[in-house]
Amino acid sequence: MSDNAIFSRTASVAEFIEQTIRHSSQSLDAALYRLNNLRLVDTLAEQGKRGTRIRLILDRGRYESDPVMRGVLAKYRIPFRLLHGRAGDGSKMHHKFAILDDRIVLTGSYNWTTESEQENYENLLILREPIQVQQYREEFEALWSQAGEND
Protein backbone atom coordinates (compact mmCIF):
# COMPACT_ATOMS: atom_id res chain seq x y z
CA MET A 1 0.00 0.00 0.00
CA SER A 2 2.54 2.58 -1.07
CA ASP A 3 0.18 4.53 -3.33
CA ASN A 4 -0.16 8.24 -2.62
CA ALA A 5 -3.10 8.99 -4.91
CA ILE A 6 -5.71 6.93 -6.73
CA PHE A 7 -7.74 8.24 -9.67
CA SER A 8 -11.04 6.68 -10.75
CA ARG A 9 -10.10 7.19 -14.40
CA THR A 10 -7.42 4.48 -14.09
CA ALA A 11 -8.25 2.38 -11.01
CA SER A 12 -11.04 1.23 -8.72
CA VAL A 13 -11.00 3.60 -5.77
CA ALA A 14 -13.52 1.38 -3.95
CA GLU A 15 -11.18 -1.60 -4.29
CA PHE A 16 -8.33 0.38 -2.74
CA ILE A 17 -10.55 1.61 0.12
CA GLU A 18 -11.84 -1.92 0.69
CA GLN A 19 -8.29 -3.35 0.91
CA THR A 20 -7.20 -0.55 3.22
CA ILE A 21 -10.19 -1.12 5.52
CA ARG A 22 -9.36 -4.83 5.70
CA HIS A 23 -5.84 -3.94 6.88
CA SER A 24 -7.21 -1.88 9.78
CA SER A 25 -7.45 -3.62 13.11
CA GLN A 26 -8.23 -1.03 15.78
CA SER A 27 -10.35 1.80 14.43
CA LEU A 28 -11.91 3.41 11.40
CA ASP A 29 -13.45 6.84 11.79
CA ALA A 30 -14.90 8.53 8.72
CA ALA A 31 -16.65 11.80 7.93
CA LEU A 32 -18.53 11.20 4.68
CA TYR A 33 -20.93 13.38 2.77
CA ARG A 34 -22.55 10.33 1.15
CA LEU A 35 -22.39 6.57 1.64
CA ASN A 36 -24.31 4.13 -0.54
CA ASN A 37 -21.66 1.85 -2.06
CA LEU A 38 -22.83 -1.53 -0.77
CA ARG A 39 -19.39 -3.06 -1.33
CA LEU A 40 -17.83 -0.53 1.04
CA VAL A 41 -20.67 -0.80 3.57
CA ASP A 42 -20.27 -4.61 3.58
CA THR A 43 -16.55 -4.21 4.21
CA LEU A 44 -17.17 -1.76 7.07
CA ALA A 45 -19.67 -4.15 8.65
CA GLU A 46 -17.32 -7.13 8.29
CA GLN A 47 -14.46 -5.21 9.82
CA GLY A 48 -16.68 -4.12 12.71
CA LYS A 49 -17.53 -7.77 13.38
CA ARG A 50 -13.79 -8.49 13.51
CA GLY A 51 -13.40 -6.00 16.35
CA THR A 52 -12.42 -2.80 14.57
CA ARG A 53 -14.24 0.18 16.12
CA ILE A 54 -16.22 1.91 13.36
CA ARG A 55 -17.67 5.44 13.70
CA LEU A 56 -19.18 7.48 10.90
CA ILE A 57 -20.27 11.09 10.65
CA LEU A 58 -22.66 11.70 7.76
CA ASP A 59 -24.37 14.71 6.26
CA ARG A 60 -27.83 15.01 7.81
CA GLY A 61 -29.47 16.32 4.62
CA ARG A 62 -28.10 13.51 2.45
CA TYR A 63 -29.04 10.91 5.05
CA GLU A 64 -32.61 12.18 5.24
CA SER A 65 -32.99 12.23 1.44
CA ASP A 66 -31.24 8.92 0.63
CA PRO A 67 -33.26 5.78 1.46
CA VAL A 68 -30.35 3.53 0.41
CA MET A 69 -28.04 5.17 2.94
CA ARG A 70 -30.64 4.93 5.70
CA GLY A 71 -31.37 1.30 4.83
CA VAL A 72 -27.80 0.03 4.81
CA LEU A 73 -26.92 1.80 8.05
CA ALA A 74 -29.99 0.33 9.75
CA LYS A 75 -29.32 -3.14 8.34
CA TYR A 76 -25.67 -3.29 9.38
CA ARG A 77 -26.02 -1.21 12.58
CA ILE A 78 -22.87 0.77 11.88
CA PRO A 79 -22.45 3.50 14.53
CA PHE A 80 -23.00 6.94 13.03
CA ARG A 81 -23.93 10.51 13.84
CA LEU A 82 -25.50 13.15 11.63
CA LEU A 83 -24.38 16.72 11.14
CA HIS A 84 -25.20 19.72 8.98
CA GLY A 85 -22.53 22.17 7.85
CA ARG A 86 -21.46 25.25 9.79
CA ALA A 87 -24.57 27.25 8.80
CA GLY A 88 -27.09 24.65 10.03
CA ASP A 89 -30.03 23.44 7.94
CA GLY A 90 -29.31 23.63 4.23
CA SER A 91 -25.53 23.59 4.66
CA LYS A 92 -23.45 20.46 4.19
CA MET A 93 -21.14 18.30 6.23
CA HIS A 94 -19.18 17.86 3.02
CA HIS A 95 -16.06 16.08 4.29
CA LYS A 96 -14.84 12.91 2.61
CA PHE A 97 -12.16 11.42 4.82
CA ALA A 98 -11.42 8.29 6.81
CA ILE A 99 -8.81 7.69 9.51
CA LEU A 100 -7.62 4.10 9.88
CA ASP A 101 -5.81 2.95 13.02
CA ASP A 102 -4.53 6.52 13.52
CA ARG A 103 -1.93 5.71 10.82
CA ILE A 104 -3.57 6.47 7.48
CA VAL A 105 -6.00 9.08 6.22
CA LEU A 106 -7.97 8.59 3.02
CA THR A 107 -9.33 11.86 1.62
CA GLY A 108 -10.20 13.53 -1.67
CA SER A 109 -13.20 14.11 -3.89
CA TYR A 110 -14.36 10.49 -3.75
CA ASN A 111 -17.78 9.98 -2.15
CA TRP A 112 -18.27 6.42 -0.96
CA THR A 113 -21.03 5.90 -3.54
CA THR A 114 -21.78 3.73 -6.53
CA GLU A 115 -21.87 6.85 -8.71
CA SER A 116 -18.37 7.87 -7.68
CA GLU A 117 -17.07 4.41 -8.49
CA GLN A 118 -18.86 3.85 -11.79
CA GLU A 119 -19.60 7.25 -13.32
CA ASN A 120 -17.46 10.13 -12.04
CA TYR A 121 -13.89 11.28 -12.27
CA GLU A 122 -12.77 11.16 -8.65
CA ASN A 123 -9.59 11.09 -6.61
CA LEU A 124 -8.39 9.66 -3.34
CA LEU A 125 -5.31 10.94 -1.55
CA ILE A 126 -3.52 8.74 0.99
CA LEU A 127 -1.83 10.55 3.88
CA ARG A 128 0.55 8.86 6.30
CA GLU A 129 2.43 11.73 7.96
CA PRO A 130 1.67 11.63 11.71
CA ILE A 131 1.01 15.38 11.96
CA GLN A 132 -1.52 15.21 9.12
CA VAL A 133 -3.20 12.15 10.63
CA GLN A 134 -3.42 14.01 13.96
CA GLN A 135 -5.04 17.04 12.30
CA TYR A 136 -7.72 14.83 10.80
CA ARG A 137 -8.16 13.07 14.15
CA GLU A 138 -8.78 16.42 15.84
CA GLU A 139 -11.31 17.42 13.17
CA PHE A 140 -13.14 14.12 13.46
CA GLU A 141 -13.35 14.25 17.26
CA ALA A 142 -14.63 17.84 17.18
CA LEU A 143 -17.33 16.91 14.67
CA TRP A 144 -18.24 13.72 16.56
CA SER A 145 -18.74 15.74 19.75
CA GLN A 146 -20.70 18.43 17.94
CA ALA A 147 -23.00 15.91 16.27
CA GLY A 148 -23.99 14.27 19.54
CA GLU A 149 -26.16 11.20 19.64
CA ASN A 150 -28.69 10.60 16.84
CA ASP A 151 -32.28 11.56 17.51
C-alpha positions in Angstrom: 0.0 0.0 0.0 2.5 2.6 -1.1 0.2 4.5 -3.3 -0.2 8.2 -2.6 -3.1 9.0 -4.9 -5.7 6.9 -6.7 -7.7 8.2 -9.7 -11.0 6.7 -10.7 -10.1 7.2 -14.4 -7.4 4.5 -14.1 -8.2 2.4 -11.0 -11.0 1.2 -8.7 -11.0 3.6 -5.8 -13.5 1.4 -3.9 -11.2 -1.6 -4.3 -8.3 0.4 -2.7 -10.6 1.6 0.1 -11.8 -1.9 0.7 -8.3 -3.4 0.9 -7.2 -0.5 3.2 -10.2 -1.1 5.5 -9.4 -4.8 5.7 -5.8 -3.9 6.9 -7.2 -1.9 9.8 -7.5 -3.6 13.1 -8.2 -1.0 15.8 -10.4 1.8 14.4 -11.9 3.4 11.4 -13.4 6.8 11.8 -14.9 8.5 8.7 -16.7 11.8 7.9 -18.5 11.2 4.7 -20.9 13.4 2.8 -22.6 10.3 1.1 -22.4 6.6 1.6 -24.3 4.1 -0.5 -21.7 1.9 -2.1 -22.8 -1.5 -0.8 -19.4 -3.1 -1.3 -17.8 -0.5 1.0 -20.7 -0.8 3.6 -20.3 -4.6 3.6 -16.6 -4.2 4.2 -17.2 -1.8 7.1 -19.7 -4.1 8.7 -17.3 -7.1 8.3 -14.5 -5.2 9.8 -16.7 -4.1 12.7 -17.5 -7.8 13.4 -13.8 -8.5 13.5 -13.4 -6.0 16.4 -12.4 -2.8 14.6 -14.2 0.2 16.1 -16.2 1.9 13.4 -17.7 5.4 13.7 -19.2 7.5 10.9 -20.3 11.1 10.6 -22.7 11.7 7.8 -24.4 14.7 6.3 -27.8 15.0 7.8 -29.5 16.3 4.6 -28.1 13.5 2.4 -29.0 10.9 5.1 -32.6 12.2 5.2 -33.0 12.2 1.4 -31.2 8.9 0.6 -33.3 5.8 1.5 -30.4 3.5 0.4 -28.0 5.2 2.9 -30.6 4.9 5.7 -31.4 1.3 4.8 -27.8 0.0 4.8 -26.9 1.8 8.0 -30.0 0.3 9.8 -29.3 -3.1 8.3 -25.7 -3.3 9.4 -26.0 -1.2 12.6 -22.9 0.8 11.9 -22.5 3.5 14.5 -23.0 6.9 13.0 -23.9 10.5 13.8 -25.5 13.1 11.6 -24.4 16.7 11.1 -25.2 19.7 9.0 -22.5 22.2 7.8 -21.5 25.3 9.8 -24.6 27.3 8.8 -27.1 24.7 10.0 -30.0 23.4 7.9 -29.3 23.6 4.2 -25.5 23.6 4.7 -23.4 20.5 4.2 -21.1 18.3 6.2 -19.2 17.9 3.0 -16.1 16.1 4.3 -14.8 12.9 2.6 -12.2 11.4 4.8 -11.4 8.3 6.8 -8.8 7.7 9.5 -7.6 4.1 9.9 -5.8 2.9 13.0 -4.5 6.5 13.5 -1.9 5.7 10.8 -3.6 6.5 7.5 -6.0 9.1 6.2 -8.0 8.6 3.0 -9.3 11.9 1.6 -10.2 13.5 -1.7 -13.2 14.1 -3.9 -14.4 10.5 -3.8 -17.8 10.0 -2.2 -18.3 6.4 -1.0 -21.0 5.9 -3.5 -21.8 3.7 -6.5 -21.9 6.8 -8.7 -18.4 7.9 -7.7 -17.1 4.4 -8.5 -18.9 3.9 -11.8 -19.6 7.3 -13.3 -17.5 10.1 -12.0 -13.9 11.3 -12.3 -12.8 11.2 -8.6 -9.6 11.1 -6.6 -8.4 9.7 -3.3 -5.3 10.9 -1.6 -3.5 8.7 1.0 -1.8 10.6 3.9 0.5 8.9 6.3 2.4 11.7 8.0 1.7 11.6 11.7 1.0 15.4 12.0 -1.5 15.2 9.1 -3.2 12.2 10.6 -3.4 14.0 14.0 -5.0 17.0 12.3 -7.7 14.8 10.8 -8.2 13.1 14.2 -8.8 16.4 15.8 -11.3 17.4 13.2 -13.1 14.1 13.5 -13.3 14.3 17.3 -14.6 17.8 17.2 -17.3 16.9 14.7 -18.2 13.7 16.6 -18.7 15.7 19.8 -20.7 18.4 17.9 -23.0 15.9 16.3 -24.0 14.3 19.5 -26.2 11.2 19.6 -28.7 10.6 16.8 -32.3 11.6 17.5 
